[in-house]
Amino acid sequence: MTRRCAALLLALVAFPALAAGDAGEQLGRLRHALETLQYQGVFVYLHDGQVDSMQVSRSIGPKGSREHLVSLTGDRRQVLREGNSVQFLLPAGLMTLTSGRDAGAGADARALSQAAAQYDIRIAGHSRVAGYEAAVLDALPRDDLRYGYRLWIERETGMLLGSALLDRQGKAIEQLMFTSLDMKPAPAGADAATPPAAPAVAATPGEWSADLPEGFQLIARPAAEQDAEHQLYSDGLANISLYVEPLRDESADWTGSSRRGAIAVVGRVRGGYHVVVMGDLPVATVERIADSAQPRLPQ
């Protein structure tokens, strides 16, 4: 018997599988951890045959959560998320984005509850990640339009220790996993669950619409350049961004389809406008959304 087989057998004996009915409880613990825990650690991100390593820290104060990510491999990159603001420090310079929702890393704690309608969520077993015992939660799509998810959730705190996006054959398209992690509860009086209020426009439909898979809801309309529009949708796990701007130079506006890890990007030219759709969905799904984009008819 190999060491790996022996370790797996020991894990099965020591940690019997949870009942499928406990999946909802695990999801609730995950939501609570995303809202209340502070941590620092290192995680690896596997995609397209590459391995990237990032250092991350999260703190919670009177103004909400603050996250800082620093690349440990490849180009020097930093990401600072604070409230609704996200700053990217890249080799090309500094870029700041503002969204209409909390920009926290990982799953959106408030949106997870809606995912059950589109995914079959079940306990798949147990594992060990970064020295912590974890329940393994599978969220398998009920259609062919999205990916599945596997989540590693720490048994005591509900912290998300790792995640993988799975294709229809169960093969991982990309995977994120902590290799070291230190956690502590938020200080008294801190509130990460209530980010600054989003502008009223965030819940208002834009001037463009698209045919999205069932379950996706408009969650934000982040600020965009003049004459441009940006809409952000989520089904609780997957996200879709729709960008539309007037066509300025057709030869310079990219069209086509591409994928990096689980993120598919599709560009189209429609009626004098450049449409770009980006999401962690299969390329065929993102292409369908981009091809359906059109100006919303007047009411």
ChimeraX attribute file (.defattr): number of C-alpha atoms within 10 A of each C-alpha:
attribute: neighborCount
match mode: 1-to-1
recipient: residues
	/A:1	6
	/A:2	7
	/A:3	8
	/A:4	9
	/A:5	10
	/A:6	10
	/A:7	11
	/A:8	14
	/A:9	11
	/A:10	11
	/A:11	16
	/A:12	13
	/A:13	9
	/A:14	10
	/A:15	14
	/A:16	10
	/A:17	14
	/A:18	15
	/A:19	11
	/A:20	13
	/A:21	11
	/A:22	14
	/A:23	21
	/A:24	16
	/A:25	11
	/A:26	20
	/A:27	21
	/A:28	15
	/A:29	20
	/A:30	23
	/A:31	22
	/A:32	17
	/A:33	19
	/A:34	22
	/A:35	22
	/A:36	20
	/A:37	20
	/A:38	23
	/A:39	17
	/A:40	18
	/A:41	17
	/A:42	20
	/A:43	22
	/A:44	20
	/A:45	18
	/A:46	18
	/A:47	16
	/A:48	11
	/A:49	8
	/A:50	9
	/A:51	14
	/A:52	14
	/A:53	19
	/A:54	17
	/A:55	18
	/A:56	21
	/A:57	18
	/A:58	21
	/A:59	21
	/A:60	24
	/A:61	15
	/A:62	11
	/A:63	14
	/A:64	19
	/A:65	27
	/A:66	20
	/A:67	21
	/A:68	18
	/A:69	20
	/A:70	17
	/A:71	18
	/A:72	16
	/A:73	12
	/A:74	9
	/A:75	9
	/A:76	11
	/A:77	17
	/A:78	19
	/A:79	19
	/A:80	21
	/A:81	22
	/A:82	22
	/A:83	23
	/A:84	20
	/A:85	17
	/A:86	21
	/A:87	16
	/A:88	16
	/A:89	16
	/A:90	13
	/A:91	10
	/A:92	7
	/A:93	8
	/A:94	11
	/A:95	11
	/A:96	12
	/A:97	14
	/A:98	17
	/A:99	20
	/A:100	24
	/A:101	21
	/A:102	25
	/A:103	21
	/A:104	23
	/A:105	13
	/A:106	12
	/A:107	16
	/A:108	19
	/A:109	20
	/A:110	14
	/A:111	15
	/A:112	17
	/A:113	16
	/A:114	16
	/A:115	19
	/A:116	19
	/A:117	14
	/A:118	20
	/A:119	21
	/A:120	14
	/A:121	23
	/A:122	21
	/A:123	21
	/A:124	19
	/A:125	19
	/A:126	23
	/A:127	18
	/A:128	16
	/A:129	19
	/A:130	18
	/A:131	11
	/A:132	16
	/A:133	18
	/A:134	25
	/A:135	27
	/A:136	25
	/A:137	24
	/A:138	23
	/A:139	23
	/A:140	22
	/A:141	21
	/A:142	14
	/A:143	13
	/A:144	13
	/A:145	17
	/A:146	26
	/A:147	25
	/A:148	27
	/A:149	22
	/A:150	22
	/A:151	24
	/A:152	27
	/A:153	28
	/A:154	25
	/A:155	18
	/A:156	11
	/A:157	18
	/A:158	22
	/A:159	24
	/A:160	22
	/A:161	24
	/A:162	23
	/A:163	23
	/A:164	22
	/A:165	24
	/A:166	22
	/A:167	20
	/A:168	14
	/A:169	7
	/A:170	13
	/A:171	11
	/A:172	20
	/A:173	19
	/A:174	21
	/A:175	20
	/A:176	20
	/A:177	20
	/A:178	22
	/A:179	15
	/A:180	16
	/A:181	18
	/A:182	11
	/A:183	14
	/A:184	12
	/A:185	14
	/A:186	19
	/A:187	14
	/A:188	9
	/A:189	9
	/A:190	16
	/A:191	17
	/A:192	24
	/A:193	17
	/A:194	12
	/A:195	18
	/A:196	14
	/A:197	11
	/A:198	16
	/A:199	15
	/A:200	10
	/A:201	13
	/A:202	19
	/A:203	15
	/A:204	13
	/A:205	14
	/A:206	15
	/A:207	13
	/A:208	16
	/A:209	17
	/A:210	15
	/A:211	12
	/A:212	18
	/A:213	17
	/A:214	11
	/A:215	14
	/A:216	19
	/A:217	18
	/A:218	18
	/A:219	19
	/A:220	23
	/A:221	25
	/A:222	19
	/A:223	17
	/A:224	16
	/A:225	8
	/A:226	8
	/A:227	8
	/A:228	14
	/A:229	19
	/A:230	20
	/A:231	26
	/A:232	23
	/A:233	19
	/A:234	21
	/A:235	23
	/A:236	22
	/A:237	24
	/A:238	18
	/A:239	18
	/A:240	24
	/A:241	19
	/A:242	23
	/A:243	19
	/A:244	25
	/A:245	18
	/A:246	16
	/A:247	16
	/A:248	11
	/A:249	10
	/A:250	12
	/A:251	8
	/A:252	8
	/A:253	15
	/A:254	15
	/A:255	16
	/A:256	11
	/A:257	17
	/A:258	12
	/A:259	16
	/A:260	12
	/A:261	17
	/A:262	22
	/A:263	18
	/A:264	21
	/A:265	24
	/A:266	25
	/A:267	22
	/A:268	20
	/A:269	20
	/A:270	17
	/A:271	11
	/A:272	12
	/A:273	18
	/A:274	21
	/A:275	26
	/A:276	26
	/A:277	25
	/A:278	24
	/A:279	23
	/A:280	22
	/A:281	23
	/A:282	18
	/A:283	21
	/A:284	15
	/A:285	19
	/A:286	29
	/A:287	21
	/A:288	17
	/A:289	21
	/A:290	26
	/A:291	18
	/A:292	13
	/A:293	20
	/A:294	17
	/A:295	14
	/A:296	12
	/A:297	8
	/A:298	5
	/A:299	3
